[in-house]
């Protein structure tokens, strides 16, 4: 998520990020305007980009509000020029419903976005007719920086129309996935919808080469969004199916509450761990991070681990899923989960170790699936 997008703030507690394809849009608009008219207007072109961004935000805001009412709270939304990709929050999000209620709910949530854009287009058209009757809303080209009021109306109409296409992760593709989920599990339904979405994207890209370059741009965006969604599905399948015993660290260093901070720092120097369980005998009594040791040594000087360790921590069993551990880590902003069996510490899972393992497992599953197709 962070590799191909930048954060622009938070909306109702949800992080909003812009995908890098949005930064290509101003150059694309400038190029198409220059090609069509022999000149371009930088400020107006940027204003058109702003209009498209505002329409996409309104579209995704509709989805977010509808999803919140259904108990689905995302962690982040990545905005692309024609759609958004939702990143689920494992610590708060409600699990998707199965059966008839699940796929019907997904269809209703998917329809909210185009409905928002259609409604905005109608309202804006009414405002234009009332206050600027001289503007011809039906004059081609509909989306052009030379006429921003008309472009505002048609940007919403185009977004609504494009999102009805059966190309996942557009809303039409989400409806398609919901229909597929009636007869197959969620991961398989998503993969099939992504495959159809990639086909639609390729058709748009090729069609644009022989007609309107905007079709090529839309195809590239749809393809990029589909890859983001596919990776999210693979990660989710790893979270749900892999057990902690498969990824936990069994060769790890521990500290004693009687260790001094200077001794603890010496042990930390010889370890790749950033976080350490604190063990008294066979009992785990706390956790402490390398950064915490350094901070206390700088501010207060030497002392004992027992005085500065964190005595509040979560534990997990070896049979728990990665999803369970991930929720515990993110819900309480923890960095380490001890894995216990019969009240005995047998391993640890750190956030760094968890993310590394998830990435490797996701890639290995994708490679195995690609080799069998």
Backbone torsions as a table, in degrees:
resi	resn	phi	psi	omega
1	UNK	NA	-44.9	-175.7
2	UNK	-78.0	-18.7	-176.7
3	UNK	-70.5	-31.2	-172.7
4	UNK	-123.2	20.1	179.8
5	UNK	-150.9	159.5	178.1
6	UNK	-127.1	144.4	-178.4
7	UNK	-79.2	138.9	175.7
8	UNK	-118.7	6.0	178.1
9	UNK	134.0	-167.4	-178.9
10	UNK	-126.3	146.4	179.6
11	UNK	-132.9	115.0	-176.5
12	UNK	54.9	38.0	178.4
13	UNK	81.6	0.2	-179.0
14	UNK	-104.2	129.4	178.6
15	UNK	-69.3	131.7	178.7
16	UNK	-110.1	125.6	-178.1
17	UNK	-125.7	149.7	177.7
18	UNK	-108.2	126.2	177.8
19	UNK	-71.2	151.6	-175.7
20	UNK	-63.3	-21.5	177.2
21	UNK	-62.8	-25.4	178.2
22	UNK	-67.4	-28.3	-180.0
23	UNK	-79.2	-16.5	174.3
24	UNK	-79.4	-24.4	-175.0
25	UNK	-58.1	-44.3	178.8
26	UNK	-59.3	-40.5	178.6
27	UNK	-65.5	-38.9	179.9
28	UNK	-65.9	-43.7	179.2
29	UNK	-64.2	-43.2	178.8
30	UNK	-59.7	-43.4	-178.3
31	UNK	-65.8	-45.0	-179.3
32	UNK	-67.9	-38.4	178.5
33	UNK	-65.3	-41.6	-180.0
34	UNK	-67.1	-40.3	179.8
35	UNK	-66.0	-33.9	-177.1
36	UNK	-82.4	-34.1	-171.8
37	UNK	-121.6	-4.1	-178.9
38	UNK	77.3	3.6	177.7
39	UNK	-156.0	164.3	178.6
40	UNK	-141.6	152.7	179.7
41	UNK	-115.9	103.9	-174.8
42	UNK	-53.4	-54.3	-179.3
43	UNK	-60.3	-41.3	179.2
44	UNK	-68.6	-37.6	177.0
45	UNK	-62.4	-42.5	177.0
46	UNK	-65.9	-35.6	177.0
47	UNK	-63.8	-37.8	177.6
48	UNK	-65.3	-39.8	175.3
49	UNK	-60.5	-42.9	178.1
50	UNK	-61.7	-38.3	178.4
51	UNK	-63.8	-45.6	179.2
52	UNK	-62.0	-42.9	178.4
53	UNK	-61.1	-43.7	179.3
54	UNK	-62.4	-38.5	179.0
55	UNK	-66.6	-40.0	178.1
56	UNK	-65.9	-40.9	178.2
57	UNK	-62.1	-43.5	178.2
58	UNK	-61.7	-41.7	178.1
59	UNK	-59.0	-49.7	-177.9
60	UNK	-72.0	-30.8	176.8
61	UNK	-62.8	-39.7	175.6
62	UNK	-59.6	-44.2	177.3
63	UNK	-61.6	-44.8	-176.7
64	UNK	-62.5	-44.7	-178.8
65	UNK	-66.4	-40.6	178.2
66	UNK	-66.4	-40.2	179.5
67	UNK	-67.3	-38.1	179.1
68	UNK	-61.9	-38.8	177.4
69	UNK	-64.6	-27.8	179.4
70	UNK	-89.8	2.7	178.4
71	UNK	86.5	13.0	-179.8
72	UNK	-103.9	112.5	-176.5
73	UNK	-114.1	111.5	-179.3
74	UNK	-77.1	159.1	174.4
75	UNK	-84.7	-38.5	-177.6
76	UNK	-155.6	159.7	173.8
77	UNK	-128.1	126.6	177.4
78	UNK	-100.1	119.8	-176.9
79	UNK	-90.9	126.6	170.5
80	UNK	-111.4	166.3	-174.1
81	UNK	-60.5	-19.1	179.1
82	UNK	-127.4	-1.1	-179.0
83	UNK	-164.5	-178.1	176.1
84	UNK	-132.1	153.3	177.0
85	UNK	-116.3	125.3	-176.7
86	UNK	-91.8	133.9	175.1
87	UNK	-106.2	116.2	-175.0
88	UNK	-70.0	148.8	175.4
89	UNK	-99.1	106.5	-176.0
90	UNK	-65.6	-23.6	-177.1
91	UNK	-81.4	-18.2	-175.6
92	UNK	-126.8	-26.2	-170.2
93	UNK	-68.1	141.6	174.9
94	UNK	-75.9	141.8	177.9
95	UNK	-64.6	143.1	179.3
96	UNK	-60.6	140.4	177.1
97	UNK	-72.0	150.2	176.5
98	UNK	-107.0	170.5	177.2
99	UNK	77.1	-161.9	-175.4
100	UNK	-61.0	-43.1	-178.2
101	UNK	-60.7	-37.0	-177.8
102	UNK	-67.4	-51.5	-176.1
103	UNK	-72.6	-29.7	176.3
104	UNK	-68.6	-39.5	178.2
105	UNK	-64.0	-40.3	179.9
106	UNK	-63.4	-38.1	178.0
107	UNK	-65.1	-43.1	179.6
108	UNK	-62.6	-43.1	-179.9
109	UNK	-65.6	-36.2	180.0
110	UNK	-67.1	-34.5	-177.0
111	UNK	-74.2	-17.7	-176.4
112	UNK	-63.0	-42.9	-176.5
113	UNK	-59.7	-55.7	177.0
114	UNK	-59.3	-35.1	179.1
115	UNK	-63.1	-39.1	177.9
116	UNK	-61.9	-45.7	-178.7
117	UNK	-67.8	-39.0	176.3
118	UNK	-62.3	-42.4	179.6
119	UNK	-64.0	-45.5	178.6
120	UNK	-61.8	-40.5	179.4
121	UNK	-61.4	-42.7	179.7
122	UNK	-64.8	-43.5	179.8
123	UNK	-64.4	-44.9	-179.1
124	UNK	-66.5	-36.7	176.8
125	UNK	-63.3	-39.4	177.3
126	UNK	-63.3	-40.1	178.8
127	UNK	-65.5	-41.8	178.9
128	UNK	-62.8	-45.5	179.1
129	UNK	-61.8	-35.4	-176.1
130	UNK	-77.5	-39.3	-171.3
131	UNK	-111.5	-15.8	178.5
132	UNK	-141.5	65.0	-175.7
133	UNK	-63.2	-16.4	-179.6
134	UNK	-75.2	-13.1	-180.0
135	UNK	-80.9	122.3	179.4
136	UNK	-88.6	106.1	-177.7
137	UNK	-70.2	-15.4	-176.0
138	UNK	-103.2	14.0	179.8
139	UNK	-87.6	130.0	178.4
140	UNK	-81.3	141.6	0.7
141	UNK	-81.2	143.4	-176.0
142	UNK	-71.3	-34.3	-177.3
143	UNK	-113.0	101.9	-175.0
144	UNK	-151.7	139.3	-177.3
145	UNK	-67.8	-18.9	-179.8
146	UNK	-69.0	-22.7	179.1
147	UNK	-133.7	88.6	-174.6
148	UNK	-70.0	-38.5	177.7
149	UNK	-59.1	-44.9	178.1
150	UNK	-64.8	-39.0	179.8
151	UNK	-63.5	-34.4	179.6
152	UNK	-63.0	-42.1	178.6
153	UNK	-65.5	-48.6	-174.0
154	UNK	-75.7	-25.2	174.8
155	UNK	-61.1	-41.4	176.7
156	UNK	-66.9	-41.0	179.3
157	UNK	-66.0	-42.9	178.4
158	UNK	-62.4	-44.6	179.9
159	UNK	-61.0	-43.8	179.0
160	UNK	-62.6	-45.3	-178.9
161	UNK	-65.9	-44.3	-179.3
162	UNK	-64.6	-36.8	-177.6
163	UNK	-72.8	-10.8	175.2
164	UNK	-82.9	-14.1	177.9
165	UNK	-58.3	141.3	-179.5
166	UNK	-78.0	54.6	-177.4
167	UNK	-124.8	103.7	179.0
168	UNK	-64.6	135.5	13.5
169	UNK	-98.2	21.3	171.9
170	UNK	-62.3	162.5	-173.9
171	UNK	-61.8	-35.3	175.5
172	UNK	-62.3	-37.3	176.2
173	UNK	-67.6	-33.7	177.1
174	UNK	-67.7	-38.0	175.7
175	UNK	-63.8	-41.3	177.8
176	UNK	-61.4	-43.5	178.2
177	UNK	-62.4	-40.6	178.7
178	UNK	-60.5	-39.4	178.9
179	UNK	-68.7	-38.8	177.0
180	UNK	-63.8	-35.4	-175.1
181	UNK	-67.9	-8.8	176.2
182	UNK	-68.0	-26.6	-175.1
183	UNK	-121.8	0.3	179.4
184	UNK	-147.6	166.8	-178.9
185	UNK	-71.7	166.2	-172.3
186	UNK	-60.4	-41.5	-178.0
187	UNK	-65.0	-43.8	179.6
188	UNK	-66.0	-39.4	178.7
189	UNK	-63.3	-40.4	179.3
190	UNK	-66.9	-42.2	179.9
191	UNK	-62.1	-40.7	179.2
192	UNK	-66.5	-41.5	179.5
193	UNK	-64.9	-39.0	177.7
194	UNK	-64.0	-40.8	179.4
195	UNK	-61.3	-43.8	177.3
196	UNK	-65.9	-39.7	177.9
197	UNK	-61.5	-39.8	177.7
198	UNK	-64.5	-37.9	177.8
199	UNK	-63.7	-45.2	177.8
200	UNK	-61.4	-41.8	179.9
201	UNK	-61.3	-43.0	179.4
202	UNK	-64.4	-39.5	177.4
203	UNK	-62.2	-42.6	179.2
204	UNK	-64.4	-43.1	-178.6
205	UNK	-62.1	-47.7	-178.8
206	UNK	-67.3	-40.9	179.4
207	UNK	-61.4	-38.2	-179.6
208	UNK	-65.5	-27.3	179.4
209	UNK	-67.2	-24.1	-177.2
210	UNK	-110.4	-1.3	-179.2
211	UNK	-139.3	-98.4	-175.7
212	UNK	-104.7	123.1	-178.3
213	UNK	-63.1	-18.9	176.1
214	UNK	-62.0	-32.9	178.2
215	UNK	-63.5	-38.9	177.4
216	UNK	-63.6	-43.6	178.8
217	UNK	-59.9	-45.5	179.6
218	UNK	-62.2	-42.6	179.2
219	UNK	-60.9	-42.1	178.4
220	UNK	-63.2	-41.1	179.9
221	UNK	-65.5	-45.0	179.2
222	UNK	-60.7	-42.9	179.7
223	UNK	-63.2	-43.4	179.5
224	UNK	-62.5	-43.6	-179.6
225	UNK	-65.0	-38.4	179.7
226	UNK	-63.0	-38.4	178.9
227	UNK	-66.0	-40.1	176.9
228	UNK	-59.9	-46.2	-178.3
229	UNK	-66.6	-39.3	-179.4
230	UNK	-63.5	-41.3	177.8
231	UNK	-63.1	-38.6	178.9
232	UNK	-62.7	-39.8	-179.9
233	UNK	-66.4	-42.2	179.3
234	UNK	-63.2	-43.2	177.6
235	UNK	-60.7	-42.1	-178.9
236	UNK	-64.5	-39.4	179.3
237	UNK	-65.8	-35.0	175.1
238	UNK	-65.6	-45.5	180.0
239	UNK	-57.1	-41.9	-173.7
240	UNK	-80.1	-29.2	-170.5
241	UNK	-104.3	-23.7	-176.8
242	UNK	-87.4	137.1	-179.8
243	UNK	-96.2	155.4	-176.7
244	UNK	-61.1	-32.6	-178.9
245	UNK	-62.7	-20.4	-179.9
246	UNK	-80.3	-20.6	-174.4
247	UNK	-127.9	-7.3	-175.8
248	UNK	-67.4	151.7	176.3
249	UNK	-83.0	122.8	179.6
250	UNK	-103.3	-16.0	176.2
251	UNK	-108.4	95.6	-173.8
252	UNK	-142.7	160.0	179.8
253	UNK	-95.1	147.0	175.5
254	UNK	-123.4	161.6	175.1
255	UNK	-120.0	160.2	176.1
256	UNK	-105.2	146.1	177.1
257	UNK	-61.9	-19.3	179.6
258	UNK	-86.9	-6.3	177.6
259	UNK	-67.0	142.7	171.0
260	UNK	-77.7	161.3	-179.7
261	UNK	-65.1	-34.3	178.1
262	UNK	-66.6	-40.0	176.3
263	UNK	-65.4	-40.2	179.8
264	UNK	-63.6	-38.6	179.0
265	UNK	-65.9	-37.5	177.3
266	UNK	-63.4	-39.9	176.5
267	UNK	-65.9	-38.7	-178.5
268	UNK	-66.4	-31.9	179.6
269	UNK	-60.3	-33.6	-176.4
270	UNK	-96.1	16.8	-179.9
271	UNK	-131.8	149.0	175.7
272	UNK	-85.7	-4.1	-179.0
273	UNK	-71.4	146.8	170.9
274	UNK	-100.6	-18.5	-177.8
275	UNK	-132.8	144.1	-173.6
276	UNK	-130.3	134.3	169.2
277	UNK	-71.7	144.1	175.8
278	UNK	-107.7	119.7	-170.1
279	UNK	-122.2	133.1	172.2
280	UNK	-115.1	109.2	-174.8
281	UNK	67.6	-120.6	176.8
282	UNK	-103.6	2.9	-177.2
283	UNK	-101.0	135.9	173.8
284	UNK	-87.5	128.4	-173.7
285	UNK	-119.0	-6.6	-179.6
286	UNK	177.7	179.8	174.9
287	UNK	-137.1	154.1	177.7
288	UNK	-150.1	145.6	-179.3
289	UNK	-102.1	158.2	177.2
290	UNK	-60.5	-39.3	-179.7
291	UNK	-65.3	-37.6	178.7
292	UNK	-64.1	-41.3	178.0
293	UNK	-60.4	-46.7	-179.4
294	UNK	-63.5	-43.9	-177.4
295	UNK	-61.5	-44.5	-178.4
296	UNK	-68.3	-39.3	178.2
297	UNK	-61.9	-38.8	179.5
298	UNK	-68.5	-42.2	-172.1
299	UNK	-87.3	-37.6	-171.4
300	UNK	-121.0	-8.5	-176.9
301	UNK	84.6	-169.1	-175.2
302	UNK	-70.4	150.6	177.9
303	UNK	-164.5	-159.2	-178.8
304	UNK	-111.0	147.9	-179.6
305	UNK	-57.6	-38.4	-177.1
306	UNK	-57.3	-32.8	-175.1
307	UNK	-76.5	-22.7	-173.4
308	UNK	-121.3	-3.0	-179.2
309	UNK	-71.4	158.8	176.8
310	UNK	-89.2	117.8	-177.1
311	UNK	-89.9	-3.8	177.5
312	UNK	-102.5	116.9	179.9
313	UNK	-152.9	161.0	177.8
314	UNK	-103.2	150.1	173.4
315	UNK	-123.2	157.2	178.7
316	UNK	-133.5	159.0	174.2
317	UNK	-92.8	158.4	-175.5
318	UNK	-65.2	-23.3	-178.3
319	UNK	-88.4	-3.9	179.0
320	UNK	-68.4	153.1	-179.1
321	UNK	-81.9	162.8	173.9
322	UNK	-60.4	-35.2	179.7
323	UNK	-59.5	-41.6	179.1
324	UNK	-63.7	-45.4	178.9
325	UNK	-64.7	-39.9	-178.8
326	UNK	-63.9	-40.6	178.4
327	UNK	-64.3	-39.8	179.0
328	UNK	-65.0	-42.2	-179.5
329	UNK	-64.2	-45.8	-174.6
330	UNK	-79.8	-31.9	-176.9
331	UNK	-65.7	-36.6	-176.8
332	UNK	-112.4	12.8	178.5
333	UNK	54.7	44.6	179.0
334	UNK	-91.6	165.6	178.4
335	UNK	-123.2	-4.3	-179.1
336	UNK	-149.3	140.1	175.0
337	UNK	-124.0	114.3	174.5
338	UNK	-72.5	141.6	176.6
339	UNK	-106.6	122.7	-174.5
340	UNK	-121.8	154.1	175.0
341	UNK	-144.5	123.4	-175.6
342	UNK	54.4	42.0	179.1
343	UNK	62.4	21.4	179.2
344	UNK	-117.2	133.7	179.9
345	UNK	-72.9	119.4	-178.4
346	UNK	-117.4	-9.0	179.7
347	UNK	-176.8	171.9	176.0
348	UNK	-135.7	152.1	172.3
349	UNK	-126.5	119.2	176.4
350	UNK	-103.0	161.2	179.9
351	UNK	-61.6	-40.2	178.6
352	UNK	-62.9	-47.4	178.2
353	UNK	-63.0	-39.3	-178.6
354	UNK	-65.6	-47.2	-179.0
355	UNK	-65.8	-37.8	178.1
356	UNK	-64.5	-45.2	-179.8
357	UNK	-65.7	-41.3	179.2
358	UNK	-60.3	-43.4	-178.6
359	UNK	-63.5	-44.5	-179.4
360	UNK	-66.6	-43.1	-180.0
361	UNK	-65.4	-39.4	179.2
362	UNK	-63.4	-42.8	-179.8
363	UNK	-67.2	-40.3	-179.6
364	UNK	-65.9	-38.1	177.6
365	UNK	-67.3	-39.8	178.9
366	UNK	-64.4	-40.9	178.7
367	UNK	-64.8	-41.7	178.4
368	UNK	-64.0	-40.9	-179.6
369	UNK	-67.4	-40.6	179.6
370	UNK	-64.8	-34.9	-178.3
371	UNK	-71.9	-23.3	180.0
372	UNK	-91.9	-10.6	-178.1
373	UNK	-87.3	NA	NA
